[in-house]
Amino acid sequence: MLEIGAEAARRRLPELLERAHAGETSIIKKRGVPYAAIVPLDQRVDPGMTDGLLSLIGTGEGLWGADVVKSVCESRDEWE
């Protein structure tokens, strides 16, 4: 993995793009602090590609016990 300063990255952008196309990741730093990464398309993470809340389906299985309605009613009764 190549680590490169921001100014050098600006000058060498075509090379960085070719490296990404070949499967290599490049980290761009500003004053020594990592700021960005140029990665191959198959390694990118796109937050817009998630299913949102639908991806949580089934993750709370068993949370309310065997009888969900009973558990919810008991929880409500605690507040009265």
C-alpha positions as CSV (number, residue, x, y, z in Angstrom):
1,M,0.0,0.0,0.0
2,L,1.3,3.4,-1.0
3,E,1.1,6.3,1.4
4,I,1.6,9.7,-0.2
5,G,1.2,13.3,0.7
6,A,-1.7,15.4,-0.6
7,E,0.4,17.6,-2.9
8,A,2.3,14.6,-4.4
9,A,-1.0,12.8,-4.9
10,R,-2.3,15.8,-6.8
11,R,0.7,15.7,-9.1
12,R,0.6,11.9,-9.5
13,L,-3.2,11.3,-9.8
14,P,-3.0,9.4,-13.1
15,E,-0.5,7.0,-11.6
16,L,-2.6,6.5,-8.4
17,L,-5.6,5.8,-10.6
18,E,-3.7,3.2,-12.6
19,R,-2.5,1.6,-9.3
20,A,-6.1,1.4,-8.1
21,H,-7.2,-0.1,-11.4
22,A,-4.5,-2.8,-10.8
23,G,-5.9,-3.6,-7.4
24,E,-3.6,-1.5,-5.1
25,T,-4.8,0.9,-2.4
26,S,-3.2,4.3,-1.9
27,I,-3.5,6.4,1.3
28,I,-3.4,10.2,0.9
29,K,-2.0,12.1,3.9
30,K,-2.1,15.7,4.8
31,R,0.7,16.8,7.2
32,G,1.2,13.1,8.0
33,V,-2.4,12.4,8.9
34,P,-4.4,10.0,6.7
35,Y,-7.2,11.9,5.0
36,A,-8.4,9.7,2.1
37,A,-7.9,6.5,0.2
38,I,-8.0,5.6,-3.4
39,V,-9.1,2.1,-3.6
40,P,-10.1,-0.4,-6.4
41,L,-13.8,-0.3,-7.1
42,D,-14.3,-3.9,-5.8
43,Q,-13.0,-2.8,-2.4
44,R,-15.1,0.4,-1.9
45,V,-17.6,0.8,0.8
46,D,-20.7,2.7,-0.3
47,P,-23.1,3.7,2.5
48,G,-25.8,4.2,0.0
49,M,-25.7,0.5,-1.0
50,T,-27.0,-0.7,2.4
51,D,-30.6,-1.9,2.9
52,G,-31.1,0.6,5.7
53,L,-33.5,-0.8,8.4
54,L,-34.3,-3.8,6.3
55,S,-30.8,-5.2,7.1
56,L,-31.8,-5.4,10.8
57,I,-34.6,-7.9,10.1
58,G,-34.2,-10.9,12.5
59,T,-31.4,-9.3,14.6
60,G,-33.7,-9.0,17.7
61,E,-34.9,-12.6,17.5
62,G,-35.5,-13.9,21.0
63,L,-35.2,-10.5,22.6
64,W,-38.7,-10.4,23.9
65,G,-38.9,-14.1,24.8
66,A,-41.2,-16.8,23.4
67,D,-44.4,-14.7,23.8
68,V,-43.8,-11.2,22.4
69,V,-47.3,-9.9,23.2
70,K,-47.1,-11.0,26.8
71,S,-43.6,-9.4,27.3
72,V,-44.7,-6.1,25.8
73,C,-47.9,-6.0,28.0
74,E,-45.8,-6.8,31.1
75,S,-43.4,-4.0,30.2
76,R,-46.3,-1.6,29.8
77,D,-47.9,-2.6,33.1
78,E,-44.7,-1.7,34.9
79,W,-45.3,2.0,34.0
80,E,-48.8,2.1,35.3
